[in-house]
Amino acid sequence: MSDISCPVTNPPRSLAAANFSMVLGLAGLGQAWRAAAVLFDIPRPIGEAVVGLAAAIWAVLLVAYAASALRAPAAVGAEFRHPAQGATPALLGIATLLMVPAVRPYSAMAAGILLVAGVSWHLLFAMWHSGLGWRTGRDPRSLSPTVYLPTVAGNFTSSAAFGVMGWPNIGWCFMGAGFFSWLALESLILQRIWDSDTFPAAQRSSIGIHLAPPAVAGASWLTLVTTPDHWVVMLWGYGLFQLALGCRLVGWLREQPFSVAYWSYTFGVSSTAVIAVKLALAGVPVAVHVAAPILLLATLFEGYLLARTLLHGARTLWAAVRSDVIRPSAPPSSAG
């Protein structure tokens, strides 16, 4: 008889939905540079290149996530049911909705298809996730800013997508759903964050989601109105205050090791830049003076995160390759 040694295999892992947060920041930054091409008379290809990069990452992640779901459905299901990360699959719809303004200048039909796909995922997932929470309840210790994603971020990006397509009346409906969901959740999230004894360092990058709603709401608002009003300026001001607070706490926030979750900060950063440039185009005095530095800082920040992400991915890949190379081979079989 021969002894046959079989290698132990680990269960397949799925691609985390949080990876789609990369699309949010880059898509918003691309829109800011598109507007900046008009404001500062700079080459249009800069904005198109950033938008194209966001679209490419979105397409790759979408294919990879679908393949991951087919290969490891149990792991995907576990993410959906996770008390903290269970809200992150909303990012699939949000990222898809951000592709609507990306492709609208090139094809109204493609933008319409993306709108239907993104809103469908958003509504189906938001209804399921919110209904699950109402029916089964939630442990307050598992509450994190990711809970904003289905009902706040999803509705705001739906509002912007309808505005870009020229249907502001529908967009205002989604704006209302997102705005009042944000107000209802704000105090709960603040209370959770203030409970520093139980808010773990591993979840602190999700605070980037908490900082984003005012800026995302303002950027969406601008797609629904022809002339900026004082409400947009108020939302922009609150968004700037939130980002300043994030800068104040950067040492505390960086206690979590670097991961793709750090991209959650970019949604608010890029939306703040979009508002600044568009308000400057409209002649709002304060925006005229700060639009350029805000856009520059947003670009530097997201460029830094992109470089860190590529380096992190390369190190992870190299570690996996080394693991396969130096793994000890199975002992030779012996005749019995």
Secondary structure, DSSP 8 states (H G I E B T S, - for coil): -B--------------GGGGHHHHHHHHHHHHHHHHHHHTT--THHHHHHHHHHHHHHHHHHHHHHHHHHH-HHHHHHHHH-TTGGGTTHHHHHHHHHHHHHHTTT-HHHHHHHHHHHHHHHHHHHHHHHHHHHHH---GGG--GGGHIIIIIHHHHHHHHHHHTT-HHHHHHHHHHHHHHHHHHHHHHHHHHH-TTTS-GGGGGGHHHHHSHHHHHHHHHHTT-SS--HHHHHHHHHHHHHHHHHHHTHHHHTTS---GGGGHHHHHHHHHHHHHHHHHHTT-HHHHHHHHHHHHHHHHHHHHHHHHHHHHHHHHHHHHHHHHHHS-------B-
